[in-house]
Amino acid sequence: MILLDLLKNKIVLICLFTWFVCQLIKFTLHAIGKRKADYGYFYRMVGGEMPSSHAAVMGAFSTLVYLDQGVSMLFLFAGLMTAIVSYDAIAFRRPIGHHAVILNTLSRPKVKLEHRIGHEPTEVIVGLILGIALALILS
């Protein structure tokens, strides 16, 4: 079965663990800051906040592919995808969130637009560092 084979793969397991660690950090920082636990960090994708789990998982994946294959076509592709995901979080999704804040203020809709979509550059950098570090430690 394909799913079982994936769950036996070291790269997949480390990437899943990296995602879980990021969500745990987000949950903890949010709970401390708001003095309220939001368990949604474990069953839904929460946009934004520290650290970027997208960047962390991609950083871990790229690092693990490099450790497994060296500089290969798959590693170059993984590195390119990591750069695209990181750039997207900062350059596209973050401004969309800023626009959502303005639209929510101007229109006062019944259903507010989500405004925490992208990441600040430091959130992406910390995510990348965390992903790379976890990949190096766990591999």
ChimeraX commands (.cxc) that place a marker at each C-alpha (Angstrom):
marker #1 position 0.00,0.00,0.00 radius 0.5
marker #1 position 1.39,3.39,-1.01 radius 0.5
marker #1 position 0.46,5.19,2.22 radius 0.5
marker #1 position 2.23,2.60,4.37 radius 0.5
marker #1 position 5.31,2.80,2.16 radius 0.5
marker #1 position 5.35,6.57,2.55 radius 0.5
marker #1 position 5.06,6.32,6.32 radius 0.5
marker #1 position 8.11,4.02,6.36 radius 0.5
marker #1 position 10.17,6.60,4.45 radius 0.5
marker #1 position 12.67,8.45,6.66 radius 0.5
marker #1 position 12.37,11.70,4.66 radius 0.5
marker #1 position 8.57,11.69,4.94 radius 0.5
marker #1 position 8.70,10.96,8.67 radius 0.5
marker #1 position 11.21,13.74,9.38 radius 0.5
marker #1 position 9.18,16.22,7.31 radius 0.5
marker #1 position 5.99,15.28,9.19 radius 0.5
marker #1 position 7.82,15.64,12.50 radius 0.5
marker #1 position 9.15,19.03,11.41 radius 0.5
marker #1 position 5.61,20.18,10.62 radius 0.5
marker #1 position 4.39,18.93,14.02 radius 0.5
marker #1 position 7.20,20.75,15.86 radius 0.5
marker #1 position 6.36,23.99,14.02 radius 0.5
marker #1 position 2.67,23.67,14.86 radius 0.5
marker #1 position 3.57,22.94,18.50 radius 0.5
marker #1 position 5.75,26.07,18.64 radius 0.5
marker #1 position 2.94,28.15,17.06 radius 0.5
marker #1 position 0.43,26.71,19.51 radius 0.5
marker #1 position 2.69,27.47,22.48 radius 0.5
marker #1 position 3.56,31.02,21.40 radius 0.5
marker #1 position -0.10,31.79,20.62 radius 0.5
marker #1 position -1.28,30.35,23.95 radius 0.5
marker #1 position 1.31,32.41,25.84 radius 0.5
marker #1 position 0.53,35.59,23.91 radius 0.5
marker #1 position -3.26,35.30,24.07 radius 0.5
marker #1 position -3.41,33.40,27.38 radius 0.5
marker #1 position -5.76,30.98,25.65 radius 0.5
marker #1 position -5.15,27.60,24.02 radius 0.5
marker #1 position -6.19,27.24,20.37 radius 0.5
marker #1 position -6.06,23.54,19.55 radius 0.5
marker #1 position -6.83,24.36,15.93 radius 0.5
marker #1 position -3.09,24.52,15.29 radius 0.5
marker #1 position -3.14,20.72,15.19 radius 0.5
marker #1 position -6.08,20.03,12.91 radius 0.5
marker #1 position -6.25,23.01,10.55 radius 0.5
marker #1 position -3.67,24.97,8.67 radius 0.5
marker #1 position -3.13,28.23,10.52 radius 0.5
marker #1 position -1.72,30.90,8.24 radius 0.5
marker #1 position 1.19,33.00,9.32 radius 0.5
marker #1 position 2.80,33.24,12.74 radius 0.5
marker #1 position 6.16,32.03,13.99 radius 0.5
marker #1 position 7.73,29.87,12.59 radius 0.5
marker #1 position 6.66,29.19,9.02 radius 0.5
marker #1 position 5.85,25.48,8.86 radius 0.5
marker #1 position 5.84,25.60,5.05 radius 0.5
marker #1 position 9.40,26.93,5.01 radius 0.5
marker #1 position 10.48,24.50,7.75 radius 0.5
marker #1 position 9.17,21.43,5.94 radius 0.5
marker #1 position 10.67,22.54,2.63 radius 0.5
marker #1 position 13.99,23.35,4.31 radius 0.5
marker #1 position 14.01,19.92,5.94 radius 0.5
marker #1 position 13.08,18.21,2.66 radius 0.5
marker #1 position 15.79,19.99,0.67 radius 0.5
marker #1 position 18.39,19.20,3.33 radius 0.5
marker #1 position 17.39,15.53,3.51 radius 0.5
marker #1 position 17.50,15.16,-0.27 radius 0.5
marker #1 position 20.97,16.75,-0.30 radius 0.5
marker #1 position 22.18,14.42,2.47 radius 0.5
marker #1 position 20.77,11.43,0.58 radius 0.5
marker #1 position 21.79,12.29,-2.99 radius 0.5
marker #1 position 24.21,15.21,-2.91 radius 0.5
marker #1 position 23.82,17.81,-5.63 radius 0.5
marker #1 position 21.33,16.05,-7.90 radius 0.5
marker #1 position 18.45,17.15,-10.10 radius 0.5
marker #1 position 16.02,16.28,-7.28 radius 0.5
marker #1 position 18.03,18.41,-4.84 radius 0.5
marker #1 position 18.07,21.33,-7.28 radius 0.5
marker #1 position 14.31,20.98,-7.76 radius 0.5
marker #1 position 13.75,20.77,-3.98 radius 0.5
marker #1 position 15.89,23.87,-3.47 radius 0.5
marker #1 position 13.95,25.73,-6.14 radius 0.5
marker #1 position 10.63,24.74,-4.57 radius 0.5
marker #1 position 11.90,25.84,-1.15 radius 0.5
marker #1 position 12.82,29.24,-2.59 radius 0.5
marker #1 position 9.42,29.56,-4.31 radius 0.5
marker #1 position 7.47,28.62,-1.16 radius 0.5
marker #1 position 9.51,31.04,0.97 radius 0.5
marker #1 position 9.19,33.88,-1.53 radius 0.5
marker #1 position 5.46,33.25,-1.91 radius 0.5
marker #1 position 4.88,33.44,1.85 radius 0.5
marker #1 position 6.61,36.82,2.08 radius 0.5
marker #1 position 6.01,38.53,-1.25 radius 0.5
marker #1 position 2.47,37.42,-2.14 radius 0.5
marker #1 position 0.53,35.99,0.80 radius 0.5
marker #1 position 1.65,38.64,3.31 radius 0.5
marker #1 position 0.38,41.59,1.18 radius 0.5
marker #1 position -2.90,39.72,0.62 radius 0.5
marker #1 position -3.30,39.65,4.40 radius 0.5
marker #1 position -2.66,43.41,4.60 radius 0.5
marker #1 position -5.33,43.96,1.94 radius 0.5
marker #1 position -7.77,41.78,3.90 radius 0.5
marker #1 position -7.34,44.01,6.96 radius 0.5
marker #1 position -8.16,47.09,4.90 radius 0.5
marker #1 position -11.15,45.44,3.20 radius 0.5
marker #1 position -12.50,44.23,6.55 radius 0.5
marker #1 position -12.23,47.77,7.91 radius 0.5
marker #1 position -13.87,49.40,4.89 radius 0.5
marker #1 position -16.69,46.95,4.24 radius 0.5
marker #1 position -17.48,45.57,7.70 radius 0.5
marker #1 position -18.55,42.24,6.21 radius 0.5
marker #1 position -20.60,39.64,8.09 radius 0.5
marker #1 position -17.84,37.14,7.39 radius 0.5
marker #1 position -14.41,38.66,7.84 radius 0.5
marker #1 position -11.59,37.87,5.47 radius 0.5
marker #1 position -8.66,35.98,6.98 radius 0.5
marker #1 position -5.87,38.51,7.46 radius 0.5
marker #1 position -3.09,36.28,8.80 radius 0.5
marker #1 position -2.23,34.58,5.53 radius 0.5
marker #1 position 1.46,35.17,4.86 radius 0.5
marker #1 position 4.60,35.49,6.91 radius 0.5
marker #1 position 7.02,38.15,7.99 radius 0.5
marker #1 position 10.55,37.52,6.66 radius 0.5
marker #1 position 11.82,36.53,10.13 radius 0.5
marker #1 position 9.10,33.87,10.43 radius 0.5
marker #1 position 10.22,32.31,7.15 radius 0.5
marker #1 position 13.92,32.48,8.05 radius 0.5
marker #1 position 13.30,30.89,11.46 radius 0.5
marker #1 position 11.22,28.18,9.75 radius 0.5
marker #1 position 14.01,27.44,7.28 radius 0.5
marker #1 position 16.63,27.29,10.05 radius 0.5
marker #1 position 14.41,25.03,12.17 radius 0.5
marker #1 position 13.72,22.69,9.24 radius 0.5
marker #1 position 17.38,22.44,8.27 radius 0.5
marker #1 position 18.42,21.89,11.90 radius 0.5
marker #1 position 15.85,19.16,12.49 radius 0.5
marker #1 position 16.86,17.42,9.25 radius 0.5
marker #1 position 20.52,17.47,10.27 radius 0.5
marker #1 position 19.80,16.28,13.82 radius 0.5
marker #1 position 17.33,13.54,12.89 radius 0.5
marker #1 position 19.02,12.16,9.77 radius 0.5
marker link #1:1,2 radius 0.2
marker link #1:2,3 radius 0.2
marker link #1:3,4 radius 0.2
marker link #1:4,5 radius 0.2
marker link #1:5,6 radius 0.2
marker link #1:6,7 radius 0.2
marker link #1:7,8 radius 0.2
marker link #1:8,9 radius 0.2
marker link #1:9,10 radius 0.2
marker link #1:10,11 radius 0.2
marker link #1:11,12 radius 0.2
marker link #1:12,13 radius 0.2
marker link #1:13,14 radius 0.2
marker link #1:14,15 radius 0.2
marker link #1:15,16 radius 0.2
marker link #1:16,17 radius 0.2
marker link #1:17,18 radius 0.2
marker link #1:18,19 radius 0.2
marker link #1:19,20 radius 0.2
marker link #1:20,21 radius 0.2
marker link #1:21,22 radius 0.2
marker link #1:22,23 radius 0.2
marker link #1:23,24 radius 0.2
marker link #1:24,25 radius 0.2
marker link #1:25,26 radius 0.2
marker link #1:26,27 radius 0.2
marker link #1:27,28 radius 0.2
marker link #1:28,29 radius 0.2
marker link #1:29,30 radius 0.2
marker link #1:30,31 radius 0.2
marker link #1:31,32 radius 0.2
marker link #1:32,33 radius 0.2
marker link #1:33,34 radius 0.2
marker link #1:34,35 radius 0.2
marker link #1:35,36 radius 0.2
marker link #1:36,37 radius 0.2
marker link #1:37,38 radius 0.2
marker link #1:38,39 radius 0.2
marker link #1:39,40 radius 0.2
marker link #1:40,41 radius 0.2
marker link #1:41,42 radius 0.2
marker link #1:42,43 radius 0.2
marker link #1:43,44 radius 0.2
marker link #1:44,45 radius 0.2
marker link #1:45,46 radius 0.2
marker link #1:46,47 radius 0.2
marker link #1:47,48 radius 0.2
marker link #1:48,49 radius 0.2
marker link #1:49,50 radius 0.2
marker link #1:50,51 radius 0.2
marker link #1:51,52 radius 0.2
marker link #1:52,53 radius 0.2
marker link #1:53,54 radius 0.2
marker link #1:54,55 radius 0.2
marker link #1:55,56 radius 0.2
marker link #1:56,57 radius 0.2
marker link #1:57,58 radius 0.2
marker link #1:58,59 radius 0.2
marker link #1:59,60 radius 0.2
marker link #1:60,61 radius 0.2
marker link #1:61,62 radius 0.2
marker link #1:62,63 radius 0.2
marker link #1:63,64 radius 0.2
marker link #1:64,65 radius 0.2
marker link #1:65,66 radius 0.2
marker link #1:66,67 radius 0.2
marker link #1:67,68 radius 0.2
marker link #1:68,69 radius 0.2
marker link #1:69,70 radius 0.2
marker link #1:70,71 radius 0.2
marker link #1:71,72 radius 0.2
marker link #1:72,73 radius 0.2
marker link #1:73,74 radius 0.2
marker link #1:74,75 radius 0.2
marker link #1:75,76 radius 0.2
marker link #1:76,77 radius 0.2
marker link #1:77,78 radius 0.2
marker link #1:78,79 radius 0.2
marker link #1:79,80 radius 0.2
marker link #1:80,81 radius 0.2
marker link #1:81,82 radius 0.2
marker link #1:82,83 radius 0.2
marker link #1:83,84 radius 0.2
marker link #1:84,85 radius 0.2
marker link #1:85,86 radius 0.2
marker link #1:86,87 radius 0.2
marker link #1:87,88 radius 0.2
marker link #1:88,89 radius 0.2
marker link #1:89,90 radius 0.2
marker link #1:90,91 radius 0.2
marker link #1:91,92 radius 0.2
marker link #1:92,93 radius 0.2
marker link #1:93,94 radius 0.2
marker link #1:94,95 radius 0.2
marker link #1:95,96 radius 0.2
marker link #1:96,97 radius 0.2
marker link #1:97,98 radius 0.2
marker link #1:98,99 radius 0.2
marker link #1:99,100 radius 0.2
marker link #1:100,101 radius 0.2
marker link #1:101,102 radius 0.2
marker link #1:102,103 radius 0.2
marker link #1:103,104 radius 0.2
marker link #1:104,105 radius 0.2
marker link #1:105,106 radius 0.2
marker link #1:106,107 radius 0.2
marker link #1:107,108 radius 0.2
marker link #1:108,109 radius 0.2
marker link #1:109,110 radius 0.2
marker link #1:110,111 radius 0.2
marker link #1:111,112 radius 0.2
marker link #1:112,113 radius 0.2
marker link #1:113,114 radius 0.2
marker link #1:114,115 radius 0.2
marker link #1:115,116 radius 0.2
marker link #1:116,117 radius 0.2
marker link #1:117,118 radius 0.2
marker link #1:118,119 radius 0.2
marker link #1:119,120 radius 0.2
marker link #1:120,121 radius 0.2
marker link #1:121,122 radius 0.2
marker link #1:122,123 radius 0.2
marker link #1:123,124 radius 0.2
marker link #1:124,125 radius 0.2
marker link #1:125,126 radius 0.2
marker link #1:126,127 radius 0.2
marker link #1:127,128 radius 0.2
marker link #1:128,129 radius 0.2
marker link #1:129,130 radius 0.2
marker link #1:130,131 radius 0.2
marker link #1:131,132 radius 0.2
marker link #1:132,133 radius 0.2
marker link #1:133,134 radius 0.2
marker link #1:134,135 radius 0.2
marker link #1:135,136 radius 0.2
marker link #1:136,137 radius 0.2
marker link #1:137,138 radius 0.2
marker link #1:138,139 radius 0.2
view
